[in-house]
Amino acid sequence: MSSSAGDSRTPSFPSSFHIPSLNSDLSLLSSRDEVFKEIQDFGEDNSISSLHIFFGNMDLPPSSYHDSLEELWDEEAEPEEIETVMKFVPSADHQYLDVFPKVKEEKIPPYCTCDHHIELKGSLPPVGVIYSLSKQESDTLRAYISENVEKDFIWPSSSSTGAPVLIVKKKDGGLQFCVDYCKLNAVNRNNKYPVPPMNQLLTVFNGSSVLSKIDLRGAYKLLRIKEGDEHLTCFGTKYGSYEYLFMPFGLTNAPASFQNLVNAIFYDLLDIYVLVYLYDIMVFSKSEGEHVTHVSTVISRLRANTLFAMASKCLFHDFSVEYIGYFVSSEGLKMDQAKIQQTLNWPLPRNLKALQ
């Protein structure tokens, strides 16, 4: 484990936001202290529930933790990857090419007030069993641990709890490392932060004809576990116990925490020309000219807040885009016909087990 892990545990919050904050007359503020004061002064006669004022009550990750995004791009990205990224990203946004290389997801982000908090209802969950593994499964487990310790994504743990590990088969026949957090989730207090319903997301286009879709790279790795909660993510293996520094898949409140982060970054653009559903971002505009500006604004915010995108899964400046199961265009919304056909072709259950 590299020595940088110790340094990365020291929280460092910036004194100002990378995005504006709201006050009572919707003017812009630069300091979180001003946000607190404006909330206190707002008064009970004003409705603030729809403004989600708490979006301003956040320190977002500074771009400095990667030292320099441009340096990472120049020194670590493969020439083939650069060529691929340039093929997918429109020339107007080539100044932001450093947002797209894969190397960006290989760094642990800093702590921030959006971090994933695990609040227990009562006592710690019991320690899980260690399942028997085949030679191939053991190799998969060892490789996962070695890779993630090297990146400082996980640390050795002495936690009093520990979730069991499963090695499951993927569709392509390969093996996938998984942690079973069922017992932890059972005693975890639910985070009620809303993830927007998909059918409500897609009602704000208002005749927009130019669309782009941006798929965030690394997803939950973009958020840390709140400092002091890392031991609750502990998982036990025959090679020892380890805990996560970033938010792993399988935690009950992970979607809410991630939606909280992306809403905080884009809150003043939401429903104006941006939709965000977890790590899928849609940019919509009524003309090509304004769309260039809108896309650049969104990508620049990704860069400022050290969020990265996967170029091969993005689609820029198009007139019809598939987004969270719908095809979106100026003509309206259409369900993905392939998904409809899958449902129509679903085999009828012939016994109780199949029905369940």
C-alpha positions, 0 to 999 in steps of 0.5 A: 500500500502506498504512503499516499493513503495516509495523506489522503485521509486528511479532509480538506474543504475549499473555502468556496464552491465550484458552483454558485449557491442560492439565496432568497432572491436567487442571486449568486453567492460564493461562500457556504457561510453566506448560504447558512446566513441566507437560509436563516434570514429567508423566513417562514413565509417563503417556500424553499422546499422546491429550491433544495437549498441544501445543495448549496450546503456542500463542499465539492471536490477540488480539481487539485487532487489529481495534481493536474488533469492536463498532466495526467492526460499527457503522461498517462493516457495511451495514444490509442485512447487519445485518438478514440476519445477525439473521435467521440468528442466534438471538436468544440469540446476538445479543450476538455479531452482530459475529462475522458481518459480511463486513467482518471478513475484510477485515483481516489477522490478527496473527502467532501461533505457529499460523502456516503454516510453509513448510519446504523439503527443499532448494533453492528451486523454480525461477521459473515462467513468465509465461503469456500472458493475454487482455485480460479475463484481464489485467483480472482479474489487475490487479484481484486485485493492486490489491485485495489490495495495498490490503488488505495481504494481499500485498506486492511481492516481490523473492524469488528464486523465483516461482510461475506464475499461472493465470486459470481459468474458473469454473462461472458463466463468471467468471474466477478468479485462481489460483497454481500452487504445484506446484513449491513443494509438491514441495520442501516438507517435509510437515506430518504434523499430522492432519486428522481422518477424516470417518468418525471425526468423526461417532461421538461424538453419543451421542444428541444431539438439538439441533444447530448448524452454523457455517461460518467466513468467510475460511477460510485468510485467518484464518492468516498465513504465518510471519514470514520465510516470506512470500517463499516464496509469491511469484508472478510476473506481468507486473505484477511479483512479489508475496508473501502475508501470509496463507495462500493456497489451494494450499499442500500443508500448508494444511489441516494448519495450519488444523486445528491452529489450530481444534483449539487453540481448541476442544481442551477441547470436542472430542468433548464438544459440538463437532466441527471439520473445517477451517472447518466447526464442529458443536455438538451437545447433548442438550437445548435448554437446554444447547445455548443455552449450548454455542452461546454458548460456541463463538461467544464463542471465535470472537470472542475469537480473531478468527475470523468466521462466515458467517451465511447458511451457518450453521444453529442449533438444528435437529434435522437438519443436513448436515455434511461430506456426511452428514445428522446427527440423533438417529436417526444418520447418513445419507449425502447422497442427492444425492451418492449419486445423483451417484455412481450417475449418473456416466458410464462412461469410454469411453476411456483419457483419461476413465478417467484 
